[in-house]
Amino acid sequence: MKILFIPLLFISFLFGACNNYSTKDPSSLFPKSKTMLHSFKDSIQSDTFRIVLRGHKPKDMELIFTITPKDGAPIYTTVLKAKALIDNYKETVDLEKEEKQLLFLEEELNQFFDEENFLEPAVTENEIPDDNTPDKNFFNELKKTGLDGFKYRTGKESKVYIAWSNAENKVKIYYQCCVLNEKSNI
């Protein structure tokens, strides 16, 4: 009986050690991604919105956001540096430990496609452009086309609003508020 008990104990120990490793090392769970279908380029077909959290250490991680229409060629890509997001929130959120930083980044990923970020339409008839509107002509184009928009945050006090421009055949920023900490490649 003792002979049978020792190997079972050893196997249980190994199984527990392997299982314990993945829960104690959240970075082993990355990269993570989230995908959603939503109309953007036109109001008939859905486009693919995808956010990927890539990297192993928070200081080196990135959130990569893309929008791809049904034809398969990406129309928008932006890279948000995790370190910039973490630094932006350090004053109000306890992010000293790496484990808390990883949980914060995962929460950012999970909230990226919250319903409130999809703007239908991007601009309403009653909205008036202000100092945070980089292109008043594009703003007025959106009023006429009624196309949807999307907003995402680049920090606790900064947001970027994007939409499709039929006139220029590309995604453009139509509103951005406050401090912009992002690098965008279209």
N, C-alpha and C positions, 0 to 999 in steps of 0.2 A: 504494500500500500504506500509506504514512504517513497519507493522508487517512482511510482506513478505521480505522486503529489509534487515532487520537486520539478519535473519538466513542466507540469501545468502551472506551477507558480512562476517559473521562469518565462513561459510564454505570456502569462498575464502581465508580468512586469514589462516585457518588451512592448506589448500592445498598449499598455498604459503610458509608457514613455513616448511612444510615437504619437499617440493621441494628444498627450499633454504638450508636446512640442508645437503642434499647429495652433493650439489655443493660446500659448504663451508668446508666440512670435507672429503678431498680426501681419507683418510684412510678407510672410509666406503665402498670404492670401491674395497678393497682387500679381499681375494687373487685374483690375476689375473694369467692367464696362456696363453701360446701360444704353438701350436702344428704344426709340419710340417712333412711331409713324404719325405724321401730322401734315396737314396742308401748309404750304409755305410759298413755293415758287408760283403756283397757281391754286385756284380754289377747287379744282376738280380732282387732281391726283395727290396722293400723300407722298411726302418726302421722308427720308430716313434721317432722324436726328440721333447722333451717337456721341456719347461721352466716354472716354477711356481714362482711367487713372493708372498711370504707368510709372514704374520705378520701384526701388526697394527701400530707400531711406527717404523720409519726408523732405530733407534738404535738396534731394535730387529728383523728386517726383514731379510729374506734370499731369495736368488735366487737358486732354486733347479733345476738342469739340469739333465735329464735322456735321455738315448738312449735305445729303446726297439725294438728288431727285431720282425718279424711277429710271432714267436713262443711264445711271451708274457713274457719272462723272461728278466728283464733289464740287459744290458751288461755294462752300464756305468752310474754312478751317481756322481755328484759333488755338493757341497754346497758352494755358494759364499755368504759371510756375507755382507749385505748391508752397515753396518757401515764401513767396510774396503774399500769398493768401494767409499763411500762418502768421507772418510778421504783422500783417494788417489787423489781425484779431487778437494778438497777444495781450493787449492792454485790457480787453474785456472778457477774454476766455482763458482759462488755465490751460496753456499748451506747452508747458515746460518739458514734460516727458514725451519721449518719442511715441509711446503707446497712445497717449491722448491726441497727439498730432495725427496719427494714422486714423484714429476713430473720427476725428474732425474732418479729415479729407474724404473718408468714406461717406460721411454725412453730407458733405458738399456734393459728392457724386450722386447720392440718392435724391437730393432735393433739386438737382439741376433741371429736371423735367417736371417740376411741380406745375399743376394746371395754371396757376397764376402767371407763369412765365410765357405762356402762349397767348398772344394778344390778337383778338378777333374783333374787328380789324386792327391793323397796326395803328392807324390814326383815324379817329372819328371825325365827322363833319364839323363838330364844334371845337375841336382842338386848335390851338393857335401856337405856332412855333415861338420859342423863346431863345435865350442866349445859349442854351444847351443843345440847340438844333444846329448841326454843322452844315446842312445843306437845305435851305428853305424850299428850293425847287423840288427836291426829292420828297420832302415832307408833303408838299402840295400834290405831287404825283400820287402818293399813297392815299391821300384823301379821295382822289378820283378813282383809283383802281380798287380800293377796298381790300387789298391783299392783307394777309395776316402778317404779324410780326412776332418776334421772339426777343425776350430780354434775359440777360444773365448778369450775375454780379461778378465783379473783379476784386471786390473788397467789401468791407462792411458798409461803406458809404458811397460806393461807386457801382454803377450799372451801365450796361451797354444795350441799346435797343437796335435790332437789325431787321431788315426786310428786303424783299426782292424788288429791284428796279427793272421794270419792263423797258424803260427808255435806254438804260445803259447795259441791260442784260447781265446783271451781276447783283450780288448781295452788297448792301451798303448799310452803314450806320446812319440811322435817322435821328437818334437822340442818345446823348450820353451825359450822365450826371456825375459830376463831382470829380473825383480823381480817377484817372484811367491807368491801370497797371497791367496792361496786356499787350501781347504781340500778336498781330493778326496777319494771316497769309491768305489771300483770296485767289 
